[in-house]
Amino acid sequence: MYKLFLRPLLFQIDPEKAHELMLGLLRLAQRHPILQRLIRWWYNSEQWNQPVTLAGLHFPNRVGLAAGMDKNALLPDVWAALGFGFAELGTVTPLPQPGNPRPRLFRLPADKALINRMGFNNRGAGVAAARLRLRKSKSMVIGVNVGKNKDTDNAQAPRDYALCVRELRDVADYFTINVSSPNTPGLRQLQEPEHLRSILQAALNELKTCEKSQPLFVKIAPDLSDDELDHITDLCLQMGISGIVATNTTESREGLHTGPDLLERLGKGGLSGAPLKKRSTAVVERVRRRAGDSFIIIASGGILTPDDALEKLRAGANLVQIYTGLIYEGPSLIKDIKKAIHKSVNVV
């Protein structure tokens, strides 16, 4: 139904307006449990759940929502009804910010891809925390992806990340440190070990004061060199970080079917979707070889089919996340991936 009827209609609308329209419709279900039950009945995918416990968290299944879809924690109960095992909300910053000027989200249908330069548009950590305190469903793991405000100097970035963790630590099951978005000037410099160490330590200090133990992850860029990947992995291991989210969007435009003239008109931004599949899988493999079996890897990037998800898991990922695949393939992708995992042998 989505691909035959709803997607063609949505693809006639500006991408960001279509995104806002869908979030607005789903907010009706967030407010009304009976609509959530209908969604759960329609997708009826719990039979394919294969629970797994990682870093002390019980995941109903291995399929999660990637950060960026629900920046303001609008729909935590709806994501659970759709069948996700976990949802990573955000990116959240300490203070509200509007993000970059519109237009800032673009479809590349020929490549099953998106380009975005959103710029951490969100209503701030306080609003996200207040909404998460109201969620009803506790069956799904909730992660919060945190970042720094655009106006915060990189030298002060640890403070911003610590403030987000402090505000949300009573409502989040885990945190992801986002130092890899290409859409906030200078943010990717925070992946350098000297910056990243300070940020991770600030976040860890906040988590030490929390009653419950919460894993901490780092989301990395696919554009890092192998040496840079090794340095970040080693730092995470040294500091006791639970794992890595691999990967964020890419600045590369290599191998796209979309014409160069259109790409030039669209301008800068992070590319997600099918073209990212090969590189994100390579990053998963590299991190797994470097880190060993106990380190947790959440794979994100280029997952548009069940086979894409299985590829990530066989490469060494423990969990997978989808975003662009949800836009192109619709919510049935969640069930299809879970079904494929259930039926596969020796996936992980």
KAMOCOR-V993343 format. One record per run of one state. SS is the DSSP state (A for helix, B for strand, O for the rest). FROM is the first residue (numbers start at 1). LEN is the number of residues. If there is no record, write none. Layout:
# KAMOCOR-V993343
SS_FROM_LEN + SS_FROM_LEN
This chain:
# KAMOCOR-V993343
O_1_1 + A_2_9 + O_11_4 + A_15_17 + O_32_1 + A_33_11 + O_44_2 + A_46_3 + O_49_3 + B_52_3 + O_55_2 + B_57_3 + O_60_3 + B_63_3 + O_66_10 + A_76_7 + O_83_3 + B_86_7 + O_93_4 + B_97_1 + O_98_7 + B_105_4 + A_109_3 + O_112_1 + B_113_4 + O_117_5 + B_122_1 + O_123_2 + A_125_8 + O_133_8 + B_141_6 + O_147_7 + A_154_15 + O_169_5 + B_174_5 + O_179_8 + A_187_5 + O_192_1 + A_193_16 + O_209_6 + B_215_6 + O_221_5 + A_226_14 + O_240_3 + B_243_4 + O_247_3 + B_250_1 + O_251_9 + A_260_7 + O_267_3 + B_270_4 + A_274_18 + O_292_4 + B_296_5 + O_301_5 + A_306_10 + O_316_3 + B_319_4 + O_323_1 + A_324_6 + O_330_2 + A_332_12 + O_344_5
